[in-house]
């Protein structure tokens, strides 16, 4: 009798675990579907903006996006880096000396810093840009010390995730990386 009850309990627990696992998988699938829908909406928004410029190539598309951003962005606005800037990679992933990194961060722009986006420029160049000449140049002022830098706009995001600026910059970054 005890053994039968133990077997029954195991089956019951096993079926409960299976149900829980299925529910978790369904929740993950629903989240992925929501993300896909959001991505589809974002790509549809980007494609609608680009219109006929898609036939003229990437640089024409960047110009269209630049004009859209110039009209739509409210400047200045607060931004930060999306991920580590090119010069920071060796320090972020552990190979570089952290004291040296701290010293260099005082002189160089860091993705961890907060900036005011002051102006955007088409065709700008800077040693800090990952794609100089291709990306839209973003003139920024670091909030902590007032130093100004020119960074690539595709490498920045708005601090306020609930602002229209966040959506504008995110759409541009997604476009810049995916439509090249």
C-alpha positions as YAML, in Angstrom:
chain: A
units: angstrom
residues:
- id: 1
  name: UNK
  ca: [0.00, 0.00, 0.00]
- id: 2
  name: UNK
  ca: [2.78, 2.44, 0.94]
- id: 3
  name: UNK
  ca: [4.59, 1.70, -2.31]
- id: 4
  name: UNK
  ca: [1.41, 2.33, -4.34]
- id: 5
  name: UNK
  ca: [0.90, 5.66, -2.59]
- id: 6
  name: UNK
  ca: [4.56, 6.61, -3.20]
- id: 7
  name: UNK
  ca: [4.23, 5.73, -6.90]
- id: 8
  name: UNK
  ca: [0.98, 7.71, -7.12]
- id: 9
  name: UNK
  ca: [2.63, 10.72, -5.42]
- id: 10
  name: UNK
  ca: [5.61, 10.54, -7.80]
- id: 11
  name: UNK
  ca: [3.28, 10.45, -10.80]
- id: 12
  name: UNK
  ca: [1.30, 13.34, -9.40]
- id: 13
  name: UNK
  ca: [4.45, 15.38, -8.72]
- id: 14
  name: UNK
  ca: [5.86, 14.47, -12.12]
- id: 15
  name: UNK
  ca: [2.70, 15.58, -13.91]
- id: 16
  name: UNK
  ca: [2.65, 18.79, -11.84]
- id: 17
  name: UNK
  ca: [6.31, 19.45, -12.79]
- id: 18
  name: UNK
  ca: [5.53, 18.79, -16.44]
- id: 19
  name: UNK
  ca: [2.60, 21.24, -16.27]
- id: 20
  name: UNK
  ca: [4.83, 23.85, -14.60]
- id: 21
  name: UNK
  ca: [7.56, 23.34, -17.19]
- id: 22
  name: UNK
  ca: [5.00, 23.60, -19.99]
- id: 23
  name: UNK
  ca: [3.62, 26.80, -18.48]
- id: 24
  name: UNK
  ca: [7.14, 28.25, -18.25]
- id: 25
  name: UNK
  ca: [7.86, 27.31, -21.86]
- id: 26
  name: UNK
  ca: [4.54, 28.86, -22.95]
- id: 27
  name: UNK
  ca: [5.36, 32.07, -21.05]
- id: 28
  name: UNK
  ca: [8.79, 32.23, -22.71]
- id: 29
  name: UNK
  ca: [7.22, 31.64, -26.14]
- id: 30
  name: UNK
  ca: [4.66, 34.38, -25.48]
- id: 31
  name: UNK
  ca: [7.43, 36.79, -24.48]
- id: 32
  name: UNK
  ca: [9.39, 35.90, -27.62]
- id: 33
  name: UNK
  ca: [6.28, 36.41, -29.76]
- id: 34
  name: UNK
  ca: [5.73, 39.84, -28.16]
- id: 35
  name: UNK
  ca: [9.36, 40.76, -28.88]
- id: 36
  name: UNK
  ca: [8.96, 39.59, -32.49]
- id: 37
  name: UNK
  ca: [5.81, 41.70, -32.88]
- id: 38
  name: UNK
  ca: [7.64, 44.72, -31.44]
- id: 39
  name: UNK
  ca: [10.58, 44.07, -33.79]
- id: 40
  name: UNK
  ca: [8.20, 43.69, -36.74]
- id: 41
  name: UNK
  ca: [6.56, 47.00, -35.82]
- id: 42
  name: UNK
  ca: [9.96, 48.63, -35.48]
- id: 43
  name: UNK
  ca: [11.18, 47.37, -38.86]
- id: 44
  name: UNK
  ca: [7.87, 48.45, -40.43]
- id: 45
  name: UNK
  ca: [8.35, 51.93, -38.92]
- id: 46
  name: UNK
  ca: [11.93, 52.07, -40.23]
- id: 47
  name: UNK
  ca: [10.94, 50.88, -43.70]
- id: 48
  name: UNK
  ca: [8.09, 53.41, -43.88]
- id: 49
  name: UNK
  ca: [10.53, 56.19, -42.96]
- id: 50
  name: UNK
  ca: [13.13, 55.12, -45.50]
- id: 51
  name: UNK
  ca: [10.64, 54.75, -48.36]
- id: 52
  name: UNK
  ca: [12.22, 55.10, -51.80]
- id: 53
  name: UNK
  ca: [15.68, 55.81, -50.37]
- id: 54
  name: UNK
  ca: [16.07, 52.04, -49.92]
- id: 55
  name: UNK
  ca: [16.70, 51.80, -53.65]
- id: 56
  name: UNK
  ca: [19.47, 54.42, -53.50]
- id: 57
  name: UNK
  ca: [21.67, 52.63, -50.96]
- id: 58
  name: UNK
  ca: [22.82, 52.85, -47.38]
- id: 59
  name: UNK
  ca: [24.24, 56.39, -47.47]
- id: 60
  name: UNK
  ca: [20.96, 57.74, -48.88]
- id: 61
  name: UNK
  ca: [19.10, 55.95, -46.10]
- id: 62
  name: UNK
  ca: [21.38, 57.50, -43.47]
- id: 63
  name: UNK
  ca: [20.65, 60.96, -44.95]
- id: 64
  name: UNK
  ca: [16.90, 60.29, -44.72]
- id: 65
  name: UNK
  ca: [17.27, 59.18, -41.10]
- id: 66
  name: UNK
  ca: [19.44, 62.22, -40.34]
- id: 67
  name: UNK
  ca: [16.78, 64.61, -41.64]
- id: 68
  name: UNK
  ca: [14.08, 62.76, -39.69]
- id: 69
  name: UNK
  ca: [16.13, 62.93, -36.48]
- id: 70
  name: UNK
  ca: [17.04, 66.58, -37.04]
- id: 71
  name: UNK
  ca: [13.33, 67.43, -37.25]
- id: 72
  name: UNK
  ca: [12.18, 65.09, -34.46]
- id: 73
  name: UNK
  ca: [14.80, 65.10, -31.71]
- id: 74
  name: UNK
  ca: [14.45, 67.56, -28.88]
- id: 75
  name: UNK
  ca: [17.98, 68.67, -28.01]
- id: 76
  name: UNK
  ca: [19.69, 68.65, -25.65]
- id: 77
  name: UNK
  ca: [18.71, 65.27, -24.27]
- id: 78
  name: UNK
  ca: [20.45, 62.85, -21.93]
- id: 79
  name: UNK
  ca: [22.18, 59.85, -23.51]
- id: 80
  name: UNK
  ca: [24.64, 57.11, -22.60]
- id: 81
  name: UNK
  ca: [26.48, 54.36, -24.47]
- id: 82
  name: UNK
  ca: [24.67, 51.23, -25.60]
- id: 83
  name: UNK
  ca: [27.74, 49.07, -24.99]
- id: 84
  name: UNK
  ca: [31.45, 49.56, -24.43]
- id: 85
  name: UNK
  ca: [33.18, 51.91, -26.85]
- id: 86
  name: UNK
  ca: [35.92, 50.46, -29.02]
- id: 87
  name: UNK
  ca: [38.79, 51.64, -26.80]
- id: 88
  name: UNK
  ca: [37.15, 50.16, -23.66]
- id: 89
  name: UNK
  ca: [36.81, 46.57, -24.84]
- id: 90
  name: UNK
  ca: [40.06, 45.25, -23.36]
- id: 91
  name: UNK
  ca: [39.23, 46.79, -19.99]
- id: 92
  name: UNK
  ca: [35.58, 45.73, -19.89]
- id: 93
  name: UNK
  ca: [36.36, 42.10, -20.72]
- id: 94
  name: UNK
  ca: [39.05, 41.84, -18.06]
- id: 95
  name: UNK
  ca: [42.38, 41.86, -19.91]
- id: 96
  name: UNK
  ca: [43.20, 45.51, -19.18]
- id: 97
  name: UNK
  ca: [44.40, 47.07, -15.93]
- id: 98
  name: UNK
  ca: [41.45, 48.58, -14.04]
- id: 99
  name: UNK
  ca: [43.52, 51.48, -12.63]
- id: 100
  name: UNK
  ca: [44.61, 52.41, -16.12]
- id: 101
  name: UNK
  ca: [40.97, 52.15, -17.27]
- id: 102
  name: UNK
  ca: [39.84, 54.50, -14.48]
- id: 103
  name: UNK
  ca: [42.56, 57.00, -15.47]
- id: 104
  name: UNK
  ca: [41.69, 56.83, -19.19]
- id: 105
  name: UNK
  ca: [37.98, 57.24, -18.49]
- id: 106
  name: UNK
  ca: [38.74, 60.72, -17.16]
- id: 107
  name: UNK
  ca: [40.24, 61.71, -20.53]
- id: 108
  name: UNK
  ca: [38.17, 59.62, -22.94]
- id: 109
  name: UNK
  ca: [34.45, 59.07, -23.43]
- id: 110
  name: UNK
  ca: [33.04, 55.95, -21.80]
- id: 111
  name: UNK
  ca: [29.82, 54.08, -22.44]
- id: 112
  name: UNK
  ca: [29.20, 54.31, -18.70]
- id: 113
  name: UNK
  ca: [29.15, 58.11, -18.74]
- id: 114
  name: UNK
  ca: [26.03, 60.23, -19.04]
- id: 115
  name: UNK
  ca: [26.04, 62.91, -21.72]
- id: 116
  name: UNK
  ca: [23.90, 65.69, -23.08]
- id: 117
  name: UNK
  ca: [23.34, 65.20, -26.80]
- id: 118
  name: UNK
  ca: [23.88, 68.72, -28.15]
- id: 119
  name: UNK
  ca: [23.89, 68.35, -31.91]
- id: 120
  name: UNK
  ca: [23.95, 65.80, -34.73]
- id: 121
  name: UNK
  ca: [25.96, 66.15, -37.93]
- id: 122
  name: UNK
  ca: [26.06, 64.18, -41.14]
- id: 123
  name: UNK
  ca: [29.50, 63.07, -42.33]
- id: 124
  name: UNK
  ca: [31.36, 63.96, -39.13]
- id: 125
  name: UNK
  ca: [34.56, 62.21, -38.09]
- id: 126
  name: UNK
  ca: [36.10, 61.52, -34.71]
- id: 127
  name: UNK
  ca: [38.64, 59.12, -33.27]
- id: 128
  name: UNK
  ca: [35.90, 57.97, -30.87]
- id: 129
  name: UNK
  ca: [33.43, 56.94, -33.56]
- id: 130
  name: UNK
  ca: [33.23, 53.25, -34.46]
- id: 131
  name: UNK
  ca: [32.07, 54.06, -38.03]
- id: 132
  name: UNK
  ca: [33.42, 57.56, -38.83]
- id: 133
  name: UNK
  ca: [32.00, 58.98, -42.03]
- id: 134
  name: UNK
  ca: [29.17, 56.43, -42.14]
- id: 135
  name: UNK
  ca: [27.43, 57.01, -38.81]
- id: 136
  name: UNK
  ca: [25.76, 60.27, -37.86]
- id: 137
  name: UNK
  ca: [28.14, 62.24, -35.65]
- id: 138
  name: UNK
  ca: [26.75, 63.13, -32.24]
- id: 139
  name: UNK
  ca: [28.30, 66.07, -30.40]
- id: 140
  name: UNK
  ca: [27.90, 65.37, -26.70]
- id: 141
  name: UNK
  ca: [28.90, 66.99, -23.39]
- id: 142
  name: UNK
  ca: [29.80, 64.69, -20.51]
- id: 143
  name: UNK
  ca: [27.66, 65.61, -17.53]
- id: 144
  name: UNK
  ca: [30.29, 64.86, -14.88]
- id: 145
  name: UNK
  ca: [32.96, 67.28, -16.13]
- id: 146
  name: UNK
  ca: [31.56, 69.19, -19.13]
- id: 147
  name: UNK
  ca: [34.06, 67.72, -21.63]
- id: 148
  name: UNK
  ca: [32.77, 67.53, -25.18]
- id: 149
  name: UNK
  ca: [33.23, 64.63, -27.58]
- id: 150
  name: UNK
  ca: [31.96, 63.55, -30.97]
- id: 151
  name: UNK
  ca: [30.58, 60.02, -30.84]
- id: 152
  name: UNK
  ca: [28.69, 57.82, -33.26]
- id: 153
  name: UNK
  ca: [24.93, 58.25, -32.82]
- id: 154
  name: UNK
  ca: [24.33, 54.52, -33.43]
- id: 155
  name: UNK
  ca: [26.37, 53.80, -30.29]
- id: 156
  name: UNK
  ca: [24.13, 55.91, -28.03]
- id: 157
  name: UNK
  ca: [20.76, 55.50, -26.36]
- id: 158
  name: UNK
  ca: [18.53, 57.90, -24.47]
- id: 159
  name: UNK
  ca: [18.60, 57.52, -20.68]
- id: 160
  name: UNK
  ca: [14.82, 57.85, -20.35]
- id: 161
  name: UNK
  ca: [13.42, 54.63, -21.83]
- id: 162
  name: UNK
  ca: [9.89, 56.06, -21.78]
- id: 163
  name: UNK
  ca: [10.69, 59.09, -23.90]
- id: 164
  name: UNK
  ca: [10.10, 59.60, -27.64]
- id: 165
  name: UNK
  ca: [13.84, 60.29, -27.88]
- id: 166
  name: UNK
  ca: [14.57, 56.75, -26.73]
- id: 167
  name: UNK
  ca: [12.44, 55.32, -29.55]
- id: 168
  name: UNK
  ca: [14.00, 57.62, -32.15]
- id: 169
  name: UNK
  ca: [17.56, 56.73, -31.18]
- id: 170
  name: UNK
  ca: [16.75, 53.03, -30.81]
- id: 171
  name: UNK
  ca: [15.17, 52.94, -34.27]
- id: 172
  name: UNK
  ca: [18.26, 54.62, -35.71]
- id: 173
  name: UNK
  ca: [20.64, 52.16, -34.00]
- id: 174
  name: UNK
  ca: [18.60, 49.16, -35.17]
- id: 175
  name: UNK
  ca: [18.55, 50.60, -38.69]
- id: 176
  name: UNK
  ca: [22.27, 51.37, -38.72]
- id: 177
  name: UNK
  ca: [23.32, 47.91, -37.59]
- id: 178
  name: UNK
  ca: [20.79, 45.86, -39.57]
- id: 179
  name: UNK
  ca: [20.51, 47.70, -42.88]
- id: 180
  name: UNK
  ca: [24.22, 48.01, -43.70]
...
